[in-house]
Amino acid sequence: MLSKRRLSLIKSESASHPIAKFAFVIQKYQNSTKRSGNINQNLC
């Protein structure tokens, strides 16, 4: 019983991991675009 539950937990974790990684990359990209936007505003 415990081993089965553990396996399902590991499966769900591994399934959600790439999604979390993808969200992290998007957040990083948004932060970089925000920074570049601020720099452009300062130049103007």
N, CA, C and O atoms as a Tinker XYZ file with bonds, in Angstrom:
   176  protein
     1  N      0.833000   -1.202000    0.000000    73     2
     2  CA     0.000000    0.000000    0.000000    64     1     3
     3  C      0.874000    1.262000    0.000000    63     2     4     5
     4  O      0.708000    2.160000   -0.826000    81     3
     5  N      1.797000    1.294000    0.942000    73     3     6
     6  CA     2.660000    2.473000    1.037000    64     5     7
     7  C      3.498000    2.658000   -0.226000    63     6     8     9
     8  O      3.637000    3.772000   -0.731000    81     7
     9  N      4.051000    1.566000   -0.725000    73     7    10
    10  CA     4.905000    1.655000   -1.912000    64     9    11
    11  C      4.095000    2.153000   -3.113000    63    10    12    13
    12  O      4.582000    2.951000   -3.914000    81    11
    13  N      2.855000    1.673000   -3.226000    73    11    14
    14  CA     1.998000    2.131000   -4.336000    64    13    15
    15  C      1.748000    3.630000   -4.230000    63    14    16    17
    16  O      1.838000    4.359000   -5.217000    81    15
    17  N      1.432000    4.079000   -3.015000    73    15    18
    18  CA     1.158000    5.501000   -2.810000    64    17    19
    19  C      2.397000    6.332000   -3.134000    63    18    20    21
    20  O      2.309000    7.406000   -3.729000    81    19
    21  N      3.557000    5.805000   -2.724000    73    19    22
    22  CA     4.804000    6.509000   -2.974000    64    21    23
    23  C      5.063000    6.626000   -4.470000    63    22    24    25
    24  O      5.481000    7.674000   -4.962000    81    23
    25  N      4.808000    5.532000   -5.188000    73    23    26
    26  CA     5.022000    5.533000   -6.636000    64    25    27
    27  C      4.139000    6.581000   -7.315000    63    26    28    29
    28  O      4.596000    7.303000   -8.201000    81    27
    29  N      2.883000    6.663000   -6.899000    73    27    30
    30  CA     1.967000    7.632000   -7.498000    64    29    31
    31  C      2.412000    9.053000   -7.168000    63    30    32    33
    32  O      2.285000    9.951000   -8.000000    81    31
    33  N      2.931000    9.260000   -5.965000    73    31    34
    34  CA     3.430000   10.581000   -5.581000    64    33    35
    35  C      4.604000   10.983000   -6.461000    63    34    36    37
    36  O      4.677000   12.106000   -6.959000    81    35
    37  N      5.527000   10.029000   -6.641000    73    35    38
    38  CA     6.708000   10.296000   -7.476000    64    37    39
    39  C      6.263000   10.601000   -8.907000    63    38    40    41
    40  O      6.790000   11.504000   -9.557000    81    39
    41  N      5.282000    9.829000   -9.384000    73    39    42
    42  CA     4.786000   10.039000  -10.753000    64    41    43
    43  C      4.203000   11.440000  -10.901000    63    42    44    45
    44  O      4.522000   12.142000  -11.860000    81    43
    45  N      3.357000   11.856000   -9.967000    73    43    46
    46  CA     2.725000   13.172000  -10.054000    64    45    47
    47  C      3.767000   14.273000   -9.931000    63    46    48    49
    48  O      3.664000   15.309000  -10.588000    81    47
    49  N      4.776000   14.048000   -9.085000    73    47    50
    50  CA     5.833000   15.051000   -8.924000    64    49    51
    51  C      6.600000   15.228000  -10.222000    63    50    52    53
    52  O      6.826000   16.355000  -10.661000    81    51
    53  N      7.002000   14.122000  -10.840000    73    51    54
    54  CA     7.781000   14.184000  -12.071000    64    53    55
    55  C      6.940000   14.794000  -13.195000    63    54    56    57
    56  O      7.480000   15.439000  -14.094000    81    55
    57  N      5.623000   14.592000  -13.146000    73    55    58
    58  CA     4.744000   15.129000  -14.180000    64    57    59
    59  C      4.606000   16.639000  -14.036000    63    58    60    61
    60  O      4.524000   17.353000  -15.036000    81    59
    61  N      4.579000   17.132000  -12.797000    73    59    62
    62  CA     4.402000   18.563000  -12.573000    64    61    63
    63  C      5.731000   19.305000  -12.649000    63    62    64    65
    64  O      5.746000   20.529000  -12.782000    81    63
    65  N      6.849000   18.582000  -12.567000    73    63    66
    66  CA     8.161000   19.231000  -12.537000    64    65    67
    67  C      8.447000   20.030000  -13.807000    63    66    68    69
    68  O      8.798000   21.205000  -13.700000    81    67
    69  N      8.314000   19.450000  -15.010000    73    67    70
    70  CA     8.594000   20.215000  -16.227000    64    69    71
    71  C      7.696000   21.435000  -16.361000    63    70    72    73
    72  O      8.114000   22.463000  -16.894000    81    71
    73  N      6.463000   21.324000  -15.878000    73    71    74
    74  CA     5.550000   22.473000  -15.943000    64    73    75
    75  C      6.077000   23.601000  -15.060000    63    74    76    77
    76  O      6.052000   24.771000  -15.443000    81    75
    77  N      6.555000   23.230000  -13.873000    73    75    78
    78  CA     7.108000   24.232000  -12.965000    64    77    79
    79  C      8.353000   24.856000  -13.581000    63    78    80    81
    80  O      8.567000   26.065000  -13.478000    81    79
    81  N      9.171000   24.031000  -14.218000    73    79    82
    82  CA    10.380000   24.539000  -14.871000    64    81    83
    83  C      9.988000   25.524000  -15.968000    63    82    84    85
    84  O     10.602000   26.583000  -16.101000    81    83
    85  N      8.971000   25.179000  -16.752000    73    83    86
    86  CA     8.498000   26.023000  -17.849000    64    85    87
    87  C      8.009000   27.368000  -17.317000    63    86    88    89
    88  O      8.306000   28.420000  -17.885000    81    87
    89  N      7.241000   27.317000  -16.198000    73    87    90
    90  CA     6.730000   28.551000  -15.598000    64    89    91
    91  C      7.887000   29.416000  -15.108000    63    90    92    93
    92  O      7.847000   30.640000  -15.227000    81    91
    93  N      8.918000   28.776000  -14.556000    73    91    94
    94  CA    10.077000   29.512000  -14.061000    64    93    95
    95  C     10.775000   30.225000  -15.210000    63    94    96    97
    96  O     11.188000   31.376000  -15.071000    81    95
    97  N     10.907000   29.541000  -16.347000    73    95    98
    98  CA    11.552000   30.146000  -17.521000    64    97    99
    99  C     10.740000   31.339000  -18.000000    63    98   100   101
   100  O     11.304000   32.380000  -18.336000    81    99
   101  N      9.411000   31.193000  -18.034000    73    99   102
   102  CA     8.540000   32.288000  -18.472000    64   101   103
   103  C      8.705000   33.483000  -17.543000    63   102   104   105
   104  O      8.810000   34.621000  -18.001000    81   103
   105  N      8.729000   33.221000  -16.224000    73   103   106
   106  CA     8.872000   34.294000  -15.248000    64   105   107
   107  C     10.192000   35.024000  -15.470000    63   106   108   109
   108  O     10.248000   36.253000  -15.439000    81   107
   109  N     11.257000   34.248000  -15.696000    73   107   110
   110  CA    12.575000   34.834000  -15.924000    64   109   111
   111  C     12.533000   35.723000  -17.170000    63   110   112   113
   112  O     13.082000   36.824000  -17.181000    81   111
   113  N     11.867000   35.223000  -18.224000    73   111   114
   114  CA    11.778000   35.967000  -19.482000    64   113   115
   115  C     11.003000   37.263000  -19.288000    63   114   116   117
   116  O     11.399000   38.313000  -19.794000    81   115
   117  N      9.885000   37.184000  -18.545000    73   115   118
   118  CA     9.083000   38.376000  -18.292000    64   117   119
   119  C      9.886000   39.406000  -17.509000    63   118   120   121
   120  O      9.809000   40.600000  -17.795000    81   119
   121  N     10.660000   38.949000  -16.515000    73   119   122
   122  CA    11.477000   39.856000  -15.720000    64   121   123
   123  C     12.508000   40.552000  -16.610000    63   122   124   125
   124  O     12.747000   41.750000  -16.461000    81   123
   125  N     13.118000   39.808000  -17.529000    73   123   126
   126  CA    14.140000   40.390000  -18.396000    64   125   127
   127  C     13.504000   41.407000  -19.347000    63   126   128   129
   128  O     14.100000   42.449000  -19.620000    81   127
   129  N     12.310000   41.119000  -19.852000    73   127   130
   130  CA    11.650000   42.058000  -20.764000    64   129   131
   131  C     11.235000   43.318000  -20.003000    63   130   132   133
   132  O     11.305000   44.421000  -20.545000    81   131
   133  N     10.805000   43.156000  -18.749000    73   131   134
   134  CA    10.442000   44.309000  -17.929000    64   133   135
   135  C     11.652000   45.213000  -17.741000    63   134   136   137
   136  O     11.556000   46.436000  -17.848000    81   135
   137  N     12.797000   44.589000  -17.459000    73   135   138
   138  CA    14.022000   45.351000  -17.233000    64   137   139
   139  C     14.406000   46.119000  -18.496000    63   138   140   141
   140  O     14.738000   47.303000  -18.426000    81   139
   141  N     14.362000   45.447000  -19.653000    73   139   142
   142  CA    14.732000   46.102000  -20.905000    64   141   143
   143  C     13.749000   47.231000  -21.209000    63   142   144   145
   144  O     14.139000   48.265000  -21.752000    81   143
   145  N     12.466000   47.033000  -20.858000    73   143   146
   146  CA    11.474000   48.084000  -21.071000    64   145   147
   147  C     11.787000   49.299000  -20.226000    63   146   148   149
   148  O     11.661000   50.430000  -20.694000    81   147
   149  N     12.196000   49.078000  -18.980000    73   147   150
   150  CA    12.548000   50.187000  -18.107000    64   149   151
   151  C     13.759000   50.941000  -18.649000    63   150   152   153
   152  O     13.816000   52.168000  -18.581000    81   151
   153  N     14.729000   50.199000  -19.188000    73   151   154
   154  CA    15.933000   50.822000  -19.737000    64   153   155
   155  C     15.544000   51.693000  -20.933000    63   154   156   157
   156  O     16.043000   52.808000  -21.085000    81   155
   157  N     14.646000   51.173000  -21.784000    73   155   158
   158  CA    14.221000   51.944000  -22.948000    64   157   159
   159  C     13.511000   53.216000  -22.518000    63   158   160   161
   160  O     13.704000   54.264000  -23.134000    81   159
   161  N     12.695000   53.148000  -21.474000    73   159   162
   162  CA    11.988000   54.330000  -20.991000    64   161   163
   163  C     12.989000   55.362000  -20.478000    63   162   164   165
   164  O     12.825000   56.560000  -20.708000    81   163
   165  N     14.021000   54.897000  -19.787000    73   163   166
   166  CA    15.016000   55.825000  -19.259000    64   165   167
   167  C     15.764000   56.511000  -20.397000    63   166   168   169
   168  O     16.114000   57.687000  -20.290000    81   167
   169  N     16.014000   55.774000  -21.500000    73   167   170
   170  CA    16.723000   56.355000  -22.633000    64   169   171
   171  C     15.864000   57.442000  -23.277000    63   170   172   173
   172  O     16.387000   58.470000  -23.706000    81   171
   173  N     14.558000   57.223000  -23.346000    73   171   174
   174  CA    13.661000   58.211000  -23.934000    64   173   175
   175  C     13.484000   59.358000  -22.948000    63   174   176
   176  O     12.763000   60.314000  -23.235000    81   175
